[in-house]
Amino acid sequence: MQKTQEIIRWKYIKKTVCLPMGRIYVKDKLAGVVHELTESNYQFTTESGEFDDRFEIVYQTESLSTKYLDNKHIIFIYKNNNTINIDVTGAVINNVELYDIHGRKLYKEITINKTQHVIREISPQQQLLLVSVTTNKGQTVKKIIY
């Protein structure tokens, strides 16, 4: 049986999508890539077939946060149901800390050494939180509403 590969391009067409102001990302779980579709098309090569859980579409609103360490290293923080998700492209997460607006530490995880991390221990209360993410490429602190 001969395997064939296809080059696929995902294109975001602004006029046909009715969303609040924000950005749209495709998360390619197989390639470990988070790509902003509102900036450019996403192109990838794949074998023919069905891949039901390879991709995830993420919409960025005010309660989400993206930090570009440079053009190749992106920290992407978003809510998914009752969790806070952190995805990093081009780097590895070392440590994550979560603080409330009063500076109280609500969460700390060290020596993660992965490109993704999920915080499940915090209940959503529509409050402003500060997420500190340290990677092998640098550190950033971002605000989220959770």
Secondary structure as GFF3:
##gff-version 3
##sequence-region A 1 146
A	DSSP	beta_strand	5	10	.	.	.	ID=ss1
A	DSSP	three_ten_helix	14	16	.	.	.	ID=ss2
A	DSSP	beta_strand	23	28	.	.	.	ID=ss3
A	DSSP	beta_strand	33	36	.	.	.	ID=ss4
A	DSSP	beta_strand	42	47	.	.	.	ID=ss5
A	DSSP	beta_strand	55	60	.	.	.	ID=ss6
A	DSSP	beta_strand	65	70	.	.	.	ID=ss7
A	DSSP	beta_strand	73	80	.	.	.	ID=ss8
A	DSSP	beta_strand	83	89	.	.	.	ID=ss9
A	DSSP	beta_strand	93	100	.	.	.	ID=ss10
A	DSSP	beta_strand	105	109	.	.	.	ID=ss11
A	DSSP	beta_strand	116	119	.	.	.	ID=ss12
A	DSSP	beta_strand	128	135	.	.	.	ID=ss13
A	DSSP	beta_strand	138	145	.	.	.	ID=ss14
###
